[in-house]
Amino acid sequence: MWINTPTARLDLPERRSLRLERARDTRLRALRGTLWVTLDGDPRDIVLSRGECFTVDSDRSVVVTPLGDCATLEVRGAPRPPRQWAWLGALQPARGTAVLQAA
């Protein structure tokens, strides 16, 4: 399933992962449970407990997995600058909009 949205609240069941593409500057926040965040090819492992946030700082694919039971994730894209020409939006992908893919 593909979801293209600037903001989402998602329940992640145990042993299910979520992949985010083009997510630079997207803020991830654990609303419930604990989340393990990995970026492809990045040696860091980010663990978010309830209430903690992480802002994606690269263009690498991001995988978010609950640790333990299900967890709830809030995904919030970076604010977009106002557009001067409405028709331009049809020609360019929205900046700060993450593409989510359930794995």
N, C-alpha and C positions, 0 to 999 in steps of 0.2 A: 504494500500500500504506500502511495506517495501522498504527502501532505505539504502544500506550499503555503506557509502562513508566517506572519511576523511574531505571533504569540500563540502558545498552546500549553495546556495543562494535561499531562498524560500519566495514566497509571501503567506502571511496568510490572507485569507479573513475574514471579520467580522464574529464573532461567530464561528470560526473554531479554533481548538487547534491542537497542534503537541506534540506528546509524544516521548521522547528520552530515550532509554535504553542503559546501559553500556556507559554512557557519561562522566565519570570522566575525568577531565583535558580538556574537550571540551570547546572551547571559543564560547560564544553566543554574537552576536553583532547586535544591532538594526540599520539597514540601512535606514529605513523609518518608521515613525509612532512610537507608543509606545507599548512595549511588557511587559506582566506580566509573570514572570517565577516563578514556584513553584516546590519544590522538595517534593516527597511523604514523609509525616511524619515529615517534617522540618517546624518549626514555622515561618521561614522567608518568606516574600513575596518580591521578587526582581522585581523592575520596571525599565525597560531600555528605555530611550528616544533615539532619533536619535543620533548615534555615540557612545553610551555607550556600554560597554562590561561587561560580567560576565563569569568567568571560573567556570565550575561545579566542586565542591569540595567534592563530595560524589558519592557513587554507587547507590543512590536512583533514581527512575524514575523521569524524569523531564517533566513538562508540560509547554508549551509556548503558550500564548494566546494573540492576539492583543487587545489592549484597544481602543475602538472607531472603526474607519474605519480600513481597511486592513493595514497591516504592512509588512515590508520585513526584514527577519532574515538571517544573515550569520552564518553558523555553521562551525567551523574549529576545527578538531580533533588535539590532541597533536601530535607533530612531533614524528615519529617512529625512533628508532635506526636503523642504517644500518644492514642488515642481512648478516651473513657470509655464510649461506647456503640457497640458493633460495628455495629448496624443503621444508624447514621447514615452509614456509608460508602456504603451503597447509595443514599442520597439526594443526596450531594454528590460532585463530582469530587474526586479526591485532590489535595491541595495539593502543589506541587512536582513534579508529574508532567507531563513534556513530551509533547506529541503530535507524532510524527515523520511526515513525509510525504516519500517519495522523489520527486524532480522529474525 
